[in-house]
Amino acid sequence: MNEKKLVLVTGGSGFIAIHTMAKLLQKGYRVRASLRTMSRQDEVKAMLKQAGVSDLAELSFVKADLTDEASWIPAMDKVDAVMHIASPTPATRPDSADEMVKMAVDGLLNVFKAAKKAQVERIVLTSASGAALAGHKNHPEIFTEEDWSDLSAPINAYQRSKTMAEQAAWKFAKENQLDLVSILPVAVMGPVLGQDFSHSNQAIKNMFEGKMPQLLRLAFDYIDVRDVADLHLLALENPQAVGERFLATTGENISYKAQAKLLKEHFGPQANQVSTREIPDFLVKFLAHFKKDLKMPATFLGQNTACSNAKAKKLLNWQPRSAESSIIATAQSMFDLGIIKKEK
């Protein structure tokens, strides 16, 4: 794809979006970022500069909202490709599970309909590993792109919304002959650039601030946000990517306890409040009835969550950095920006 082409990035203030826009700008693309609130333009520019982008001349903004179908028509003007990254997340989700699913699916279709009308060349969709591995209590094998989350199981609204939105995307793309690629990141780590970061990063902050005195007996795959951004660009540029799903993972499955030990080893006295104690599963399941923030993780207790990165490495020659280095980079950036409140 010609490097001077215009790429619309939806949800332009988000953690993955900022890093992806940084890569696009550094490669010479023109970038149009959609924002729900145009007052965040300066904040986005500051985060891009923090990411190492010195020239913002090819960056522009457009006001658009997933819930407003009409707003995407002008957003697509003269756009060559779309990276649809915007979606409700666990940190911003509506209280109603049905509302979250509806926002994700309807929002995606609003974007895709406008993209079709504008005759964009390719859409890269940011899905999530939650669209592949949720609801599979008896899945001993490593998860691949062939897997889809089980919508008949009692899975959390976030995973349900990601699964249904991606399914809607593939259906729409097939019916309308759109070139589509989907990226399914696992838990996203890496350098935080401002106050907008992933819900996976929040766990790091909570550990250092002593807000996780007992850890869930869970393990997840991790990936660096910079590698997620690289994979988005490969999906945009490589003809072999069209029509494919790609799990974005290091292939390393790490427990909260192992993560906590890593932080204590690397950060020493700064990690005095990081706990390595675990809470029994039965207690988590009981507390999840009363604590909203435990509902989603409780659904993964006792489940394998290991994912394969073989497809992206083989087909796109993608090489992610280690999970440990990404976790450390997350924490260090949070200290550097004063996001982690130090012990008094």
For each residue, the residues with C-beta under 8 A, 3 or more apart:
1: 5 80 81 121 122 236 237
2: 5 80
3: 27 28 29
4: 28 29 30
5: 1 2 29 30 80 81 121
6: 29 30 31 32 78 79 80 81
7: 24 29 30 31 32 79 80 81 82 83 236
8: 32 33 34 62 75 76 79 81 82 83 120
9: 12 17 20 21 24 31 32 33 34 82 83 85
10: 17 34 64 66 82 83 84 85 86 111
11: 14 17 34 85 86 87
12: 9 17 18 21 33 34 35 44 61
13: 17 18 33 35 40 43 44 47 196
14: 11 17 18 85 86 196
15: 18 19 188 192 193 196 197 198 201 225
16: 19 20 85 126 185 188 198 225 228 229 232
17: 9 10 11 12 13 14 20 21 33 83 85 86
18: 12 13 14 15 21 22 44 47 48 51 193 194 196
19: 15 16 22 23 51 190 193 225 226 228 229
20: 9 16 17 23 24 83 85 228 229 232 233
21: 9 12 17 18 24 25 31 33 48 59
22: 18 19 25 26 48 51 52 53 229
23: 19 20 26 27 226 229 230 232 233
24: 7 9 20 21 27 29 31 233
25: 21 22 28 29 31 48 53 55 56 58 59
26: 22 23 52 53
27: 3 23 24 233
28: 3 4 25 58
29: 3 4 5 6 7 24 25 58
30: 4 5 6 7 58 60
31: 6 7 9 21 24 25 58 59 60
32: 6 7 8 9 59 60 61 62 75 79
33: 8 9 12 13 17 21 44 59 60 61 62
34: 8 9 10 11 12 61 62 63 64 75 86
35: 12 13 38 40 41 44 61 62 63 64
36: 63 64 65
37: 40
38: 35 41 61 63
39:
40: 13 35 37 43 44
41: 35 38 44 45 61
42: 45 46
43: 13 40 46 47 194 195 196
44: 12 13 18 33 35 40 41 47 48 61
45: 41 42 48 49 56 59
46: 42 43 49 50 194
47: 13 18 43 44 50 51 193 194 196
48: 18 21 22 25 44 45 51 53 56 59 193
49: 45 46 52 53 54 56
50: 46 47 193 194
51: 18 19 22 47 48 191 193
52: 22 26 49
53: 22 25 26 48 49 56
54: 49
55: 25 58
56: 25 45 48 49 53 59
57:
58: 25 28 29 30 31 55
59: 21 25 31 32 33 45 48 56
60: 30 31 32 33
61: 12 32 33 34 35 38 41 44
62: 8 32 33 34 35 74 75
63: 34 35 36 38 71
64: 10 34 35 36 68 71 72 75
65: 36 68 71
66: 10 86 87 103 104 106 107 108 110 111
67: 103 106 107 110
68: 64 65 71 72 110
69: 72 110 113 114
70: 73
71: 63 64 65 68 74 75
72: 64 68 69 75 76 110 111 113 114 115
73: 70 76 77 114 117
74: 62 71 77
75: 8 32 34 62 64 71 72 79 114
76: 8 72 73 79 82 114 115 117 118 120
77: 73 74 118
78: 6 118
79: 6 7 8 32 75 76 82 115 118 120
80: 1 2 5 6 7 120 121
81: 1 5 6 7 8 120 121 122 123 124 236
82: 7 8 9 10 76 79 111 115 120 122 123 124
83: 7 8 9 10 17 20 123 124 126 232 236
84: 10 108 111 112 123 124 125 126 169
85: 9 10 11 14 16 17 20 126
86: 10 11 14 17 34 66 107 111
87: 11 66 104 107 108 126 161 162 165
88: 92 93 94 100 103 104 158 161
89: 92 93 158 198 199
90: 93 158 199 296
91: 199 202
92: 88 89
93: 88 89 90 100 157 158 161
94: 88 99 100 103
95: 99
96: 99 100
97: 100 101 156 157 160
98: 101 102 157
99: 94 95 96 102 103
100: 88 93 94 96 97 103 104 157 158 160 161
101: 97 98 104 105 157 160 161 164
102: 98 99 105 106
103: 66 67 88 94 99 100 106 107 161
104: 66 87 88 100 101 107 108 161 162 164 165
105: 101 102 108 109 161 164 165 168
106: 66 67 102 103 109 110
107: 66 67 86 87 103 104 110 111 165
108: 66 84 87 104 105 111 112 125 165 168 169
109: 105 106 112 113 168 172
110: 66 67 68 69 72 106 107 113 114
111: 10 66 72 82 84 86 107 108 114 115
112: 84 108 109 115 116 123 169 172 173 176 178
113: 69 72 109 110 116 117 172
114: 69 72 73 75 76 110 111 117 118
115: 72 76 79 82 111 112 118 120 123 178
116: 112 113 119 120 172 176 178
117: 73 76 113 114
118: 76 77 78 79 114 115
119: 116
120: 8 76 79 80 81 82 115 116 123 178
121: 1 5 80 81 179
122: 1 81 82 179 180 181 236 242
123: 81 82 83 84 112 115 120 169 173 178 179 180 181
124: 81 82 83 84 180 181 182 183 232 235 236
125: 84 108 166 169 180 181 182 183
126: 16 83 84 85 87 182 183 185 232
127: 131 162 165 166 169 182 183 184 245
128: 131 158 159 162 184 185
129: 132 133 143 184 185 186 221 247 248 249 305 307
130: 133 134 149 156 158 159 162 163
131: 127 128 134 148 149 159 162 163 165 166 184
132: 129 143 144 145 147 148 149 184 245 247 307
133: 129 130 136 139 143 147 149 303 305 307
134: 130 131 149 150 153 155 156 159 160 163 299 300
135: 149 150 151 152 153 154 155 159 299
136: 133 139 143 147 149 150 153 303 304
137: 153 302 303
138:
139: 133 136 143 147 303 304
140: 304
141: 304
142: 304 306 307 308
143: 129 132 133 136 139 147 247 304 305 306 307 308
144: 132 147 247 307 308 310 311
145: 132 184 244 245 246 247 311
146:
147: 132 133 136 139 143 144
148: 131 132 163 167
149: 130 131 132 133 134 135 136 153 155 159 160 162 163
150: 134 135 136 153 155
151: 135 155 160 163 164
152: 135
153: 134 135 136 137 149 150
154: 135 299
155: 134 135 149 150 151 159 160 163 299
156: 97 130 134 159 160 295 296 299
157: 93 97 98 100 101 160 161
158: 88 89 90 93 100 128 130 161 162 296
159: 128 130 131 134 135 149 155 156 162 163 296 299
160: 97 100 101 134 149 151 155 156 157 163 164
161: 87 88 93 100 101 103 104 105 157 158 164 165
162: 87 104 127 128 130 131 149 158 159 165 166
163: 130 131 134 148 149 151 155 159 160 166 167
164: 101 104 105 151 160 161 167 168
165: 87 104 105 107 108 127 131 161 162 168 169
166: 125 127 131 162 163 169 170 182 184 245
167: 148 163 164 170 171
168: 105 108 109 164 165 171 172
169: 84 108 112 123 125 127 165 166 172 173 180 182
170: 166 167 173 174 180 182
171: 167 168 174 175
172: 109 112 113 116 168 169 175 176 178
173: 112 123 169 170 176 177 178 179 180
174: 170 171 177
175: 171 172
176: 112 116 172 173
177: 173 174
178: 112 115 116 120 123 172 173
179: 121 122 123 173 242 243
180: 122 123 124 125 169 170 173 242 243
181: 122 123 124 125 235 236 241 242 243 244 245 246
182: 124 125 126 127 166 169 170 244 245 246
183: 124 125 126 127 228 231 232 235 245 246 248
184: 127 128 129 131 132 145 166 245 246 247 248
185: 16 126 128 129 188 223 228 248 249
186: 129 220 221 222 223 247 248 249 305 307
187: 198 200 220 221 222 223
188: 15 16 185 198 200 201 222 223 224 225 228
189: 198 200 201 204 222 223 224 225 323 326 327 329 330
190: 19 224 225 226 227 228 326 329 330
191: 51 225 226 329 330 332 333
192: 15 197 201 330 333 334 337 339
193: 15 18 19 47 48 50 51 196 197 333 337
194: 18 43 46 47 50 197 337
195: 43 339
196: 13 14 15 18 43 47 193
197: 15 192 193 194 201 202 339
198: 15 16 89 187 188 189 201 202 225
199: 89 90 91 202 203
200: 187 188 189 203 204 220 222
201: 15 188 189 192 197 198 204 205 330 334
202: 91 197 198 199 205 206
203: 199 200 206 207 212 256
204: 189 200 201 207 208 263 327 330 331 334 340
205: 201 202 208 209 211 334 339 340
206: 202 203 209 211 212
207: 203 204 211 212 259 260 263 271 273 274 275
208: 204 205 263 267 270 271 273 274 331 334 340
209: 205 206 273 340 341
210: 213 273 274 275 343
211: 205 206 207
212: 203 206 207 215 256 275
213: 210 275 277
214: 275 277 278 279
215: 212 256 257 260 275 276 277 278 279
216: 256 278 279 284 297 301
217: 255 256 257 278 279 280 281 284 301
218: 255 256 297 300 301 305
219: 253 254 255 256 258 305
220: 186 187 200 253 254 300 305
221: 129 186 187 249 250 251 252 253 254 305 306 307 323
222: 186 187 188 189 200 249 250 252 254 323 326 327
223: 185 186 187 188 189 227 228 248 249 250 320 323 326
224: 188 189 190 227 228 250 320 321 323 325 326 329
225: 15 16 19 188 189 190 191 198 228 229 326
226: 19 23 190 191 229 230 321
227: 190 223 224 230 231 248 250 318 320 321 326
228: 16 19 20 183 185 188 190 223 224 225 231 232 248
229: 16 19 20 22 23 225 226 232 233
230: 23 226 227 233 234 318
231: 183 227 228 234 235 246 248 312 316 318
232: 16 20 23 83 124 126 183 228 229 235 236
233: 20 23 24 27 229 230 236 237
234: 230 231 237 238 241 312 316 317 318
235: 124 181 183 231 232 238 241 246 316
236: 1 7 81 83 122 124 181 232 233 241
237: 1 233 234
238: 234 235 241 315 316
239: 242
240: 244 315 316
241: 181 234 235 236 238 244 246 315 316
242: 122 179 180 181 239
243: 179 180 181
244: 145 181 182 240 241 311 315
245: 127 132 145 166 181 182 183 184
246: 145 181 182 183 184 231 235 241 311 312 315 316 318
247: 129 132 143 144 145 184 186 307 308 309 311 312
248: 129 183 184 185 186 223 227 228 231 309 312 320
249: 129 185 186 221 222 223 252 307 308 309 320
250: 221 222 223 224 227 309 320 321 322 323 326
251: 221 306 307 308 309
252: 221 222 249 322 323 324
253: 219 220 221 305 306
254: 219 220 221 222 258 259 323 327
255: 217 218 219 258 259
256: 203 212 215 216 217 218 219 259 260 278
257: 215 217 260 261 276 278
258: 219 254 255 261 262
259: 207 254 255 256 262 263 327
260: 207 215 256 257 263 264 274 275 276
261: 257 258 264 265 276
262: 258 259 265 266 324 327 328
263: 204 207 208 259 260 266 267 271 274 327 328 331
264: 260 261 267 268 271 274 276
265: 261 262 268
266: 262 263 271 328 331
267: 208 263 264 270 271 274 331
268: 264 265 271
269: 272
270: 208 267 335 342
271: 207 208 263 264 266 267 268 274
272: 269 343
273: 207 208 209 210 343
274: 207 208 210 260 263 264 267 271
275: 207 210 212 213 214 215 260
276: 215 257 260 261 264
277: 213 214 215
278: 214 215 216 217 256 257
279: 214 215 216 217 283 284
280: 217 283 284
281: 217 284 285 301 302
282: 285 286
283: 279 280 286 287
284: 216 217 279 280 281 287 288 294 297 298 301
285: 281 282 288 298 301
286: 282 283 289
287: 283 284 290 291 294
288: 284 285 291 294 295 298
289: 286
290: 287
291: 287 288 294 295
292: 295
293: 296
294: 284 287 288 291 297 298
295: 156 288 291 292 298 299
296: 90 156 158 159 293 299 300
297: 216 218 284 294 300 301
298: 284 285 288 294 295 301
299: 134 135 154 155 156 159 295 296 303
300: 134 218 220 296 297 303 305
301: 216 217 218 281 284 285 297 298
302: 137 281
303: 133 136 137 139 299 300
304: 136 139 140 141 142 143
305: 129 133 143 186 218 219 220 221 253 300
306: 142 143 221 251 253
307: 129 132 133 142 143 144 186 221 247 249 251
308: 142 143 144 247 249 251 311
309: 247 248 249 250 251 312 313 318 320
310: 144 313 314
311: 144 145 244 246 247 308 314 315
312: 231 234 246 247 248 309 315 316 318
313: 309 310 316 317 318 319
314: 310 311 317
315: 238 240 241 244 246 311 312
316: 231 234 235 238 240 241 246 312 313
317: 234 313 314
318: 227 230 231 234 246 309 312 313
319: 313
320: 223 224 227 248 249 250 309
321: 224 226 227 250 325 326
322: 250 252 325 326
323: 189 221 222 223 224 250 252 254 326 327
324: 252 262 327 328
325: 224 321 322 328 329
326: 189 190 222 223 224 225 227 250 321 322 323 329 330
327: 189 204 222 254 259 262 263 323 324 330 331
328: 262 263 266 324 325 331 332
329: 189 190 191 224 325 326 332 333
330: 189 190 191 192 201 204 326 327 333 334
331: 204 208 263 266 267 327 328 334 335 340
332: 191 328 329 335 336
333: 191 192 193 329 330 336 337 339
334: 192 201 204 205 208 330 331 337 339 340
335: 270 331 332 338 339 340 342
336: 332 333
337: 192 193 194 333 334
338: 335
339: 192 195 197 205 333 334 335
340: 204 205 208 209 331 334 335
341: 209
342: 270 335
343: 210 272 273
344:
